[in-house]
Amino acid sequence: MKDTGAYRPRQYRRHVCKPGLAAFRVVVQETDLHLQTDAAMETLVRERVIYYRGVLESYIRQYPDFATSLTPWRRDGPTPPIVADMVTASRMAGTGPMAAVAGAMAACVGADLLAHSREVIVENGGDVFVCTMRPVTVGIYAGCSPLNLKVGIRAGGGGVPAAVCTSSGTIGHSLSFGKADAVSILADACTLADAVATAAGNRVAGAGDIRPAIEWARRIAGVRGVLVIIGDKMGAWGDLELVPLSGKKG
């Protein structure tokens, strides 16, 4: 899965914080979630993660190529909802379906938690599902870039789900063919945002690719905003409220 790898402290997590919510972490094998809800509910989250991982693992046992394909999944027929969401997102972005797995897990767990919590934030390896009454700031982790954690994206508000997903070609365990320090996508759907962030990041090998990558991503239905960081260069488009970060939370 995309969200694999041994745990390392994720300092950026303190930059997705909403006062008044209970913050907690749930780890199930390679899946490492940081969550904020009205009250801590580790047991419920663990049950939902185990369920969704089981669904994906069962599908992969039936269709092993699903786990390794770098192109959109073309097999039709009945599929579980989490798989169908990954397939749809990957087709829109032109990626393999596993490019959307972290966003899909965050989205599915987050949607389930809304039956138990008025506000929910789920972060999964830089992919963030947000459903809050007031907007929160998602800090953008950009590795060795001088812009690392210097800018955030405001998302959420009104009790409507939103997503900020970030892909990097220089940090993390995710497969990327680009060199961007961070490509962040703001969208209503977390699964789509994850796949598009991966695909847009694949298009960035240097600062000259910032504009073409943004132009490509903005044409995808459902994408509301794009942020690309490589080195000390940054480009942005869309319905983005960029917030300077100076060590603050929330």
C-alpha angles and dihedrals in degrees: 000000000000094000095061132127140084115298118266124177108274104212093181091068091081087064093066099062132137117191114235096034125104111244121208142152130232122191123187112174105300095350110098115180130182111200140186120194139150089273132003112271106173095154094055093046092049090051092051093047091050090049095050093043088052091052092051095044091050091051091048091051087055094043109022093179089067089076096052107031114121092191130064115289109252101183109116129201136082114333134172113266095252090052092045090053091051092048093050093047093047091051091052092048098037094237137120113275095249089065085079101043098102092048091045092053092048091048096048095046091044093051091050092051092055087076088063105030132044091215128032136182120180122182120190115177095321095322111113130196111196131187110162137142093237127032121267130202119246109203114221114230110208105171114223095357114119085232092062110136089349094111135040137189121231111226140164129029135142093052090280120132118248135168139214112190124181130198126188134193093197105045139037134028099281119116112250132165093199137076102227116134089214138356112185126189125198112204142143092245120059094203092054093045090054095050094045092048089055094047095045090047090054087062096057116086096144144359090277089065095060096090097043091049091051092046090052095048096045091062093064113099112244096029109121101175144004132204123184125187125183119163109317093336126097137178131184141182140179139016093350127143103196115201125197110234122217103167094292124136130222 
